[in-house]
């Protein structure tokens, strides 16, 4: 009895065994290395914005330094600081002129898109129609607007309409040419498949030719928007009318007559920036329409 009591007390006096603890994954896994940030210029989106900006700032600094170092007078070549100062001082005058030029540009661009797409659809319906009319579309491109603008201004009494017609003549050909090329550039296998399924001409146009032509069409828009702006400015140069409803071209002419070269450069700067913004708008529109399905824009985000 005493022996069993002693053994029982010895068993109860032993400390309880601790349960085994399994090592967790976080304890066994090695510490993760801190991720390095990629250089800014390694990003393609940053390259398209930052790299040209750096080059532009570098060129402006060289321009500013040379003008100051060589003591070039403002009536010959103004410094970039003088151009920016004039842009702020004459903002009301130049901005109002910009609005007039933009109105002509957008009207001409819209008219060029409507006429160009309609002509392209007409040309692809029949080879004889294309062979008969396409040379006249080429005439619109090769005819100098400076030569024909005086006649248009004489024939058309409304100045805005006359300037819009002149700008449209310069902007319509890229739309016609690119859209016709796109409507003709159809996969032959898909075209045969549509014929095999007895698709109508309208179904083939809507479901095959137009989707195939969209990249070409947007390429034409990129060219045509700039040509619309150039046509508007050239038409304003030829018209040379004064008054309150004048565009940037007239301000350039007037600044040249007054030897106000900083204002002349400021107006040219506004024209240049407007052209870049219009081109960027067309690029964004093209990416928005094509980025989900066409290989030319897939992966560009």
Secondary structure, DSSP 8 states (H G I E B T S, - for coil): -HHHHHHHHHHHHS----------HHHHS----------GGGSHHHIIIIIHHHHHHHHHHHHHHHHHHHT--TTTS--HHHHHHHHHHTHHHHHHHHHHHHHHHHHHHHHHHHHHHHHHHHHTT-HHHHHHHHHHHHHHHHS-HHHHHHHHHHH---HHHHHHHHHHHHHHHHHHHHHHHHHH---HHHHHHHHHTT--HHHHIIIIIHHHHHHHHHHHHHHHHHHHHHHHHHHHHHH---SSS--HHHHHHHHHHTT-HHHHHHHHHHHHHHHHHHHHHHHHHHHHHHTTT-TTTTT--
